[in-house]
Amino acid sequence: MSPILARGHGRIGGAEVGSRRARRLALWTLAFLLGAAADAPLGAQDWPAWRGPASNGSVQSARDGQPGRYAAGDPSQGRLALRVAWKREVGSGYSGLVAAQGRLVTMASQAGTDYVVCLDADSGQVQWRYPLGPAFPGVDGAQDGPTSTPLIDEGRVYALAPRGLLAALDLETGEEIWSQLLVRAHNAVRPKWGFTTSPIAQGQRLIVLTGGRENNAITAFDKRGGGVLWTSGNDVIDYQSPVALKLSGRRQIVYASNSAVYGLDPVDGSQLWSFVHQGAQFYRRIINPLQVGPDTILIKHQRQASMLLRVTGPDDRESPSSAGTGWTAEKVWETPHLKLNYNIPVVHEGYVFGHNGRFLNCIDVEDGSRVWRSRPPGDGFLILVDDHLAVLTKAGSLHLAAATSEGYREEASLQVFDLLSWTPPIYAQGRFFARDSFSQVAAVEVVPASEPPAMASDAPSQSRFAEFIEGLEKAAPERRSELIEDFLDRHPTSPVLEGKERAHFIYYGPAQDLALQGDMVDAVEQLSMRRVPGTDFFYVSFEFDPAARLTYQFIKDFDETLVDPRNPLKGPSLFGGEVSIVEMPDYRPPESSDDGAADTPWGRLESWDYSSPFWRTSRKVSVLLPPGYEDGNQRYPVVFFHYGQALLQQVALQERLEALWAGTLPPFIAVFAQAISPREYARSERDEYVRMMAEGLVPEIDSRYRTRPWRALAGMLEGAYGALYTAFQRPDLFNAAAALSPRAIGDGDQQLLQLADSVQPRPRLYLSWGTYDFRYSSRQEDVAAFSRRLASRLRQGSSHGLKEVERPEGSGLPIWLPRLEEALFFLLAEDREQ
């Protein structure tokens, strides 16, 4: 294969960049690229290590200074396209790809074992597999498998397994040359998600972040035999990786720990400089330094910010005595425009390109200001090839765009994978190589496009709304505002319903960008709304079930979440804020429960902090006692509500329960416990949560209040899963469970199905979901599909009582509240029968 294009775009900066800045950027670029090229470990057509040949996520594809060309001709003469050359199943995991000498290497988990896998780069055929040990289990919904990226150096592969096995292998045969266990031999500390750091090579040194407070945060091994050459540092390492850079004219190893960034002499590991980065939350644990200029590095260290550091050496940089003396590191600027994303940015001609959340941003190196941002191509991972960005989105699509300060200009795209992709692509030997997190590796070629792209239409054909849009686009510019105002006068509310199935979502007002999120799209998707040219009129259209009811929000100018200003139907969100509601013409609300008027607060709410020996922190617990509790000695059943504090705060559930008690809902004690972690209901901490409930909170409630041994659990999404999981694990304590839109994470669906088969006695169950319920397609999460499987499984065999309900609805508090009332009447009916 031939290399990718190496053509320029005429200008170094944007249209407003002056000649002085252009000259400065040209000199900066020349000096930086020459330095990076001089330090590249292998040829420009290889990608031998994490972050590429220069540790900066970029590669120059041209050889000998000649522009890259394709076999089919010079791509600068026409449009580009992408096509899959081959695709192979290798196993799950998040390990990156590396390529050299015609071989492609990664690590993956398959059939219960983790492997180093070597493929032929041209054909994709597996050349060898080296077993690393039992598969490292995925945590919190992640797939099983390794995360560290191997290194190819001088005919060898160096790989670090999740549990700490460091192995040197022959690239051609996969035979082991040497190996050792870092935890056992070097007191390395294994992080929760396993060893993720990727090794680098410097001369005969193999450098690995081992992590530890015994002068072993970072270790240099002899590449030939695995002996320790030096160790350095006393700090916690989680998911960072070292890089070899030339800063202020001196070659050094730069790495970040959870507290600081360090520069070391690669020969003996002596510290040249350090800088306390004040990183916060999880982002301090994944810092990977990016060289931006001859003496500057960028680090994404906080949830809301990134930082540029300048590293300055002593005057006599060539003197060996300068090591550790005269070096300083200081902050140049901090920017909020690179944040909330695991991807490491790239730098090109004085601009940094990287994700700010799910949006691609271009940042000026000079001051950290934002030059542009773009919704396309979506959240993902990018690299730089020549003067082009290559982005593999988490949804599995690969995009090529010009790396320019003039805005996002996409030149080619291709849907490569159907499932979640959480690993950056690489470019080597004239091809892109990429993998998803579940199994597949693909080789993708850049070729001349053969067909013109089709024009997308966002308004359904043969509809009155489509006729309005067509007329609006054809109208003279000066008449468009009049036509829009006339349309809005005739349709005063939004969305505009047409027939029984069509809904047109519209927004009219000043905005640079507008998107729609809600039940009608994937959980992580923000659907761009189409703008009528020359106007502030945005729209997008759907067809729904005639009886559908869904929730949605608008996203204005990337950051502002708002309800539809033309829609009077609104409701609360579980985690704060409001959502808009669309009700199709045949929607009918559930039959009203027999509730009375609660003019006075009949119940009594009391709150206290609960500290459990089975949980790491205290949580707020609120208990609503039913009317008449203080007047007698009656004992009551108990219902535990997951996301309890959010329900109290967002929907005033106290008042709603009091109104239902005034009707025919049997009285009970309602317990609203604060949710501490998203992992406790449906992820890695669910077993700890079951124990906390069974051995902690339930006895605490029984000791404080007049309860009787009938208990139910109720929740939504992950809280619904937690209700079922807890009830199935402890049927001796919990008699019933209400699961509204249960969301299973990772392998949680199989675990819950297995429990449903074996639990005895089976609790009384209320299970409901919506046809348009929560779905995260690339992660294979689909609440409706899972609920149908679960309901089918629960119908088999004897049942203590099951009610299953599917409605043409989405998810969210306005959808769940009527279901919750229905669930309470169903669950408590059993208690009344006893």
Backbone hydrogen bonds, N-H to C=O, Kabsch-Sander energy under -0.5 kcal/mol:
donor,donor_aa,acceptor,acceptor_aa,energy
6,A,68,G,-0.6
11,R,9,H,-1.2
17,V,14,G,-1.6
22,A,18,G,-2.2
23,R,19,S,-2.5
24,R,20,R,-2.3
25,L,21,R,-2.7
26,A,22,A,-2.3
27,L,23,R,-2.4
28,W,24,R,-2.5
29,T,25,L,-3.0
30,L,26,A,-2.5
31,A,27,L,-2.5
32,F,28,W,-2.6
33,L,29,T,-2.9
34,L,30,L,-2.3
35,G,31,A,-1.9
36,A,32,F,-2.6
37,A,33,L,-3.1
38,A,34,L,-2.1
39,D,35,G,-1.1
40,A,36,A,-0.7
40,A,37,A,-0.9
46,D,43,G,-1.9
47,W,99,A,-2.2
52,G,49,A,-2.5
54,A,58,S,-0.6
55,S,52,G,-1.2
56,N,51,R,-0.8
57,G,51,R,-3.0
58,S,51,R,-0.6
59,V,384,L,-1.8
61,S,59,V,-0.6
66,Q,63,R,-2.4
70,Y,73,G,-1.4
73,G,70,Y,-1.5
77,Q,74,D,-1.7
78,G,75,P,-1.7
80,L,411,E,-0.7
81,A,447,V,-2.6
83,R,445,E,-1.9
85,A,443,A,-2.8
86,W,443,A,-1.1
88,R,441,V,-2.9
90,V,88,R,-0.6
90,V,439,S,-3.2
91,G,439,S,-1.3
92,S,109,S,-2.1
93,G,437,S,-1.8
94,Y,146,P,-2.9
95,S,146,P,-1.0
98,V,105,V,-2.0
99,A,47,W,-3.1
100,A,103,R,-1.9
103,R,100,A,-2.1
104,L,119,L,-2.8
105,V,98,V,-2.9
106,T,117,V,-2.1
108,A,115,Y,-2.0
109,S,92,S,-2.7
110,Q,113,T,-2.8
113,T,110,Q,-1.4
114,D,133,G,-2.9
115,Y,108,A,-3.1
116,V,130,Y,-2.3
117,V,106,T,-3.1
117,V,115,Y,-0.5
118,C,128,W,-2.4
119,L,104,L,-3.3
120,D,125,Q,-2.7
121,A,102,G,-2.2
121,A,119,L,-0.5
124,G,120,D,-3.2
127,Q,118,C,-3.5
128,W,118,C,-1.3
130,Y,116,V,-2.5
132,L,114,D,-3.4
133,G,114,D,-0.8
135,A,112,G,-1.9
142,A,139,V,-1.3
145,G,136,F,-2.6
147,T,195,F,-0.5
148,S,195,F,-0.7
151,L,158,Y,-2.1
152,I,48,P,-2.5
153,D,151,L,-0.5
153,D,156,R,-2.5
156,R,153,D,-1.3
157,V,169,L,-2.7
158,Y,151,L,-2.8
159,A,157,V,-0.5
159,A,167,A,-2.4
161,A,159,A,-0.5
161,A,165,L,-2.8
164,G,161,A,-1.8
166,L,164,G,-0.6
166,L,180,Q,-3.0
167,A,159,A,-2.6
167,A,165,L,-0.6
168,A,178,W,-3.0
169,L,157,V,-3.1
170,D,175,E,-2.4
171,L,155,G,-2.3
174,G,170,D,-2.8
177,I,168,A,-3.5
178,W,168,A,-1.3
180,Q,166,L,-1.9
182,L,164,G,-2.9
182,L,180,Q,-0.6
185,A,181,L,-2.8
186,H,182,L,-2.0
187,N,183,V,-0.8
188,A,182,L,-1.7
189,V,210,T,-1.2
189,V,211,G,-1.0
190,R,188,A,-0.6
194,G,191,P,-1.7
195,F,162,P,-2.6
196,T,238,D,-0.7
200,I,207,I,-1.9
202,Q,205,R,-2.7
205,R,202,Q,-2.3
206,L,221,F,-3.1
207,I,200,I,-2.9
207,I,205,R,-0.6
208,V,219,T,-2.6
210,T,208,V,-0.9
210,T,217,A,-0.8
211,G,217,A,-2.2
212,G,235,D,-1.9
217,A,233,G,-1.9
218,I,232,S,-2.2
219,T,208,V,-2.8
220,A,230,W,-3.1
221,F,206,L,-3.4
221,F,219,T,-0.5
222,D,227,G,-3.3
223,K,204,Q,-2.5
223,K,221,F,-0.6
226,G,222,D,-2.8
229,L,220,A,-3.5
230,W,220,A,-1.3
232,S,218,I,-2.2
235,D,212,G,-1.6
239,Y,285,R,-2.1
241,S,287,I,-0.5
243,V,254,V,-2.3
245,L,243,V,-0.6
245,L,252,Q,-2.5
247,L,245,L,-0.6
247,L,250,R,-2.2
248,S,294,P,-1.9
250,R,247,L,-1.9
252,Q,245,L,-2.8
253,I,264,L,-2.4
254,V,243,V,-2.9
254,V,252,Q,-0.6
255,Y,262,Y,-1.8
257,S,260,A,-3.0
258,N,236,V,-2.2
261,V,275,F,-2.8
262,Y,255,Y,-3.0
263,G,273,W,-2.3
264,L,253,I,-2.7
265,D,270,S,-2.8
269,G,265,D,-2.5
272,L,263,G,-3.4
273,W,263,G,-1.4
275,F,261,V,-2.2
277,H,259,S,-0.8
277,H,275,F,-0.7
278,Q,259,S,-0.8
280,A,301,H,-1.5
283,Y,280,A,-0.7
284,R,280,A,-0.8
284,R,281,Q,-0.9
285,R,282,F,-1.5
286,I,283,Y,-1.1
287,I,284,R,-0.5
290,L,298,L,-2.1
292,V,296,T,-2.1
293,G,296,T,-1.4
296,T,293,G,-0.8
297,I,309,L,-2.1
298,L,290,L,-3.1
299,I,307,M,-2.6
301,H,299,I,-0.9
302,Q,305,A,-1.7
305,A,302,Q,-0.6
306,S,335,T,-2.3
307,M,299,I,-2.7
308,L,333,W,-2.6
309,L,297,I,-3.2
310,R,330,E,-2.8
311,V,295,D,-3.2
311,V,309,L,-0.5
312,T,310,R,-0.5
312,T,328,T,-2.8
317,R,315,D,-1.4
319,S,316,D,-0.9
322,S,319,S,-2.1
323,A,320,P,-1.4
325,T,322,S,-2.2
328,T,312,T,-2.5
330,E,310,R,-2.0
332,V,308,L,-3.3
333,W,308,L,-0.9
335,T,306,S,-2.4
340,L,303,R,-0.8
346,V,353,F,-2.3
348,H,351,Y,-2.9
351,Y,348,H,-1.2
352,V,363,I,-2.9
353,F,346,V,-3.0
354,G,352,V,-0.5
354,G,361,N,-2.1
356,N,359,F,-3.4
357,G,339,K,-2.7
357,G,355,H,-0.6
359,F,356,N,-1.5
360,L,374,S,-2.0
361,N,354,G,-3.4
362,C,372,W,-2.7
363,I,352,V,-3.2
364,D,369,S,-2.8
365,V,350,G,-2.1
367,D,364,D,-0.6
368,G,364,D,-2.6
371,V,362,C,-3.4
372,W,362,C,-1.1
374,S,360,L,-2.5
378,G,375,R,-0.8
381,F,392,L,-2.5
383,I,390,A,-2.1
384,L,57,G,-2.5
385,V,388,H,-2.9
386,D,59,V,-2.4
388,H,385,V,-1.9
389,L,401,A,-3.3
390,A,383,I,-2.5
391,V,399,H,-2.5
392,L,381,F,-2.9
392,L,390,A,-0.5
393,T,391,V,-0.7
393,T,397,S,-2.9
394,K,379,D,-2.6
396,G,393,T,-2.0
398,L,414,L,-3.0
399,H,391,V,-2.3
400,L,412,A,-2.9
401,A,389,L,-2.2
402,A,409,R,-2.0
403,A,387,D,-2.5
404,T,402,A,-1.5
407,G,404,T,-0.8
409,R,407,G,-0.5
411,E,400,L,-3.3
412,A,400,L,-1.4
414,L,398,L,-2.0
416,V,396,G,-1.9
416,V,414,L,-1.0
417,F,396,G,-2.3
420,L,778,S,-4.3
421,S,394,K,-1.8
426,I,433,F,-2.2
428,A,431,R,-2.5
429,Q,45,Q,-2.3
431,R,428,A,-1.7
432,F,444,V,-2.8
433,F,426,I,-2.2
434,A,442,A,-2.3
436,D,440,Q,-2.1
437,S,420,L,-3.1
441,V,88,R,-2.6
442,A,434,A,-3.0
443,A,86,W,-2.5
444,V,432,F,-3.1
445,E,83,R,-3.0
447,V,81,A,-2.9
447,V,445,E,-0.5
449,A,79,R,-1.8
467,E,463,S,-1.9
468,F,464,R,-2.1
469,I,465,F,-2.5
470,E,466,A,-2.6
471,G,467,E,-2.4
472,L,468,F,-2.4
473,E,469,I,-2.5
474,K,470,E,-1.5
475,A,471,G,-1.2
479,R,476,A,-2.2
480,R,476,A,-0.8
480,R,477,P,-0.8
481,S,477,P,-0.5
483,L,479,R,-2.1
484,I,480,R,-2.5
485,E,481,S,-2.6
486,D,482,E,-2.2
487,F,483,L,-2.1
488,L,484,I,-2.7
489,D,485,E,-2.1
490,R,486,D,-1.5
491,H,487,F,-1.2
494,S,566,R,-1.5
496,V,504,H,-2.8
497,L,495,P,-0.7
498,E,502,R,-2.2
502,R,498,E,-1.5
503,A,542,F,-2.4
504,H,496,V,-2.7
505,F,503,A,-0.6
505,F,540,V,-2.7
507,Y,538,F,-2.1
509,G,536,D,-2.1
515,A,555,I,-1.8
516,L,527,L,-2.6
517,Q,553,Q,-2.3
519,D,551,T,-2.3
521,V,518,G,-1.6
523,A,775,R,-3.4
525,E,522,D,-1.7
527,L,516,L,-2.8
527,L,525,E,-0.5
528,S,526,Q,-0.5
529,M,514,L,-2.6
530,R,539,Y,-2.2
532,V,537,F,-2.5
535,T,532,V,-1.8
538,F,507,Y,-3.1
538,F,536,D,-0.6
539,Y,530,R,-2.1
540,V,505,F,-1.6
541,S,458,D,-0.9
542,F,503,A,-2.2
544,F,501,E,-3.1
548,A,545,D,-2.3
549,R,808,P,-1.5
550,L,582,V,-2.1
552,Y,580,S,-2.1
553,Q,517,Q,-2.6
554,F,562,L,-3.0
555,I,515,A,-2.5
556,K,554,F,-0.5
556,K,560,E,-3.3
557,D,513,D,-3.2
559,D,556,K,-0.7
559,D,557,D,-1.3
560,E,556,K,-2.2
561,T,559,D,-0.7
562,L,554,F,-2.5
567,N,564,D,-1.7
570,K,568,P,-0.7
571,G,579,V,-2.2
573,S,577,G,-2.0
576,G,573,S,-1.5
579,V,571,G,-2.7
580,S,552,Y,-2.8
581,I,569,L,-2.0
582,V,550,L,-2.7
584,M,548,A,-2.5
584,M,582,V,-0.5
586,D,546,P,-2.6
587,Y,584,M,-2.2
595,D,593,S,-2.1
596,G,659,A,-1.8
599,D,597,A,-0.9
602,W,600,T,-1.7
604,R,625,L,-1.7
606,E,623,V,-2.2
608,W,621,V,-2.3
610,Y,619,R,-3.4
611,S,609,D,-0.6
612,S,610,Y,-0.5
615,W,612,S,-1.4
619,R,610,Y,-2.1
621,V,608,W,-2.9
622,S,672,F,-2.4
623,V,606,E,-3.0
624,L,670,A,-2.7
625,L,604,R,-2.9
625,L,623,V,-0.6
629,Y,626,P,-1.7
631,D,628,G,-0.9
632,G,629,Y,-0.9
636,Y,706,R,-2.2
638,V,710,W,-2.3
639,V,669,I,-2.6
640,F,712,A,-2.9
641,F,639,V,-0.5
641,F,671,V,-3.0
642,H,640,F,-0.6
642,H,714,A,-3.2
644,G,641,F,-0.8
644,G,673,A,-1.2
645,Q,673,A,-0.6
647,L,643,Y,-2.0
648,L,644,G,-2.1
649,Q,645,Q,-2.3
650,Q,646,A,-2.8
651,V,647,L,-1.7
652,A,648,L,-0.7
653,L,647,L,-1.0
655,E,652,A,-0.6
656,R,652,A,-1.6
657,L,653,L,-2.7
658,E,654,Q,-2.2
659,A,655,E,-1.9
660,L,656,R,-2.0
661,W,657,L,-2.7
662,A,658,E,-1.4
663,G,660,L,-1.1
664,T,594,D,-1.8
665,L,660,L,-1.7
669,I,637,P,-3.0
670,A,624,L,-2.2
670,A,668,F,-0.6
671,V,639,V,-2.7
672,F,622,S,-3.4
672,F,670,A,-0.5
673,A,641,F,-0.8
673,A,671,V,-0.6
674,Q,620,K,-2.6
676,I,674,Q,-0.6
680,E,677,S,-1.3
682,A,678,P,-0.6
683,R,679,R,-1.3
685,E,679,R,-1.4
686,R,683,R,-1.7
689,Y,685,E,-2.0
690,V,686,R,-2.2
691,R,687,D,-2.0
692,M,688,E,-2.4
693,M,689,Y,-2.6
694,A,690,V,-3.0
695,E,691,R,-3.0
696,G,692,M,-1.1
697,L,692,M,-2.4
698,V,693,M,-2.7
700,E,696,G,-1.9
701,I,697,L,-2.7
702,D,698,V,-2.5
703,S,699,P,-2.0
704,R,700,E,-1.4
705,Y,701,I,-2.2
707,T,705,Y,-1.6
708,R,636,Y,-1.8
710,W,708,R,-3.5
712,A,638,V,-2.3
713,L,736,A,-1.4
714,A,640,F,-2.3
715,G,738,A,-1.7
717,L,740,L,-1.8
719,G,716,M,-2.2
721,Y,717,L,-2.0
722,G,718,E,-2.7
723,A,719,G,-1.7
724,L,720,A,-2.1
725,Y,721,Y,-3.2
726,T,722,G,-2.4
727,A,723,A,-2.0
728,F,724,L,-2.7
729,Q,725,Y,-2.1
730,R,726,T,-2.1
733,L,730,R,-1.6
734,F,730,R,-2.1
735,N,711,R,-2.2
735,N,733,L,-0.5
736,A,711,R,-1.4
737,A,764,R,-2.2
738,A,713,L,-2.8
739,A,737,A,-0.5
739,A,766,Y,-3.0
740,L,715,G,-2.3
740,L,738,A,-0.6
741,S,739,A,-0.7
741,S,768,S,-3.1
743,R,717,L,-1.4
744,A,742,P,-0.6
745,I,682,A,-0.5
748,G,745,I,-2.4
749,D,746,G,-0.6
751,Q,747,D,-1.7
752,L,748,G,-2.2
753,L,749,D,-2.2
754,Q,750,Q,-2.3
755,L,751,Q,-2.1
756,A,752,L,-2.4
757,D,753,L,-1.4
758,S,754,Q,-1.4
759,V,755,L,-2.4
764,R,735,N,-2.7
765,L,801,G,-2.8
766,Y,737,A,-2.3
767,L,803,K,-3.1
768,S,739,A,-2.2
769,W,805,V,-2.2
771,T,807,R,-2.4
772,Y,809,E,-2.8
773,D,770,G,-1.5
776,Y,781,E,-2.8
779,R,776,Y,-1.5
780,Q,777,S,-2.0
781,E,776,Y,-2.0
782,D,780,Q,-0.6
783,V,774,F,-2.7
786,F,782,D,-2.7
787,S,783,V,-2.7
788,R,784,A,-2.1
789,R,785,A,-2.0
790,L,786,F,-2.7
791,A,787,S,-2.9
792,S,788,R,-2.3
793,R,789,R,-2.2
794,L,790,L,-2.6
795,R,791,A,-1.7
796,Q,792,S,-0.6
796,Q,793,R,-0.8
803,K,765,L,-2.2
805,V,767,L,-2.3
807,R,769,W,-1.7
809,E,807,R,-2.8
810,G,549,R,-1.5
815,I,812,G,-1.2
816,W,812,G,-2.6
817,L,813,L,-2.5
819,R,815,I,-0.7
820,L,816,W,-2.8
821,E,817,L,-2.0
822,E,818,P,-1.9
823,A,819,R,-2.7
824,L,820,L,-2.3
825,F,821,E,-1.9
826,F,822,E,-1.9
827,L,823,A,-3.1
828,L,824,L,-2.4
829,A,825,F,-0.8
830,E,826,F,-0.6
830,E,827,L,-0.9
831,D,827,L,-0.7
832,R,828,L,-1.8
833,E,829,A,-1.4
834,Q,830,E,-1.0
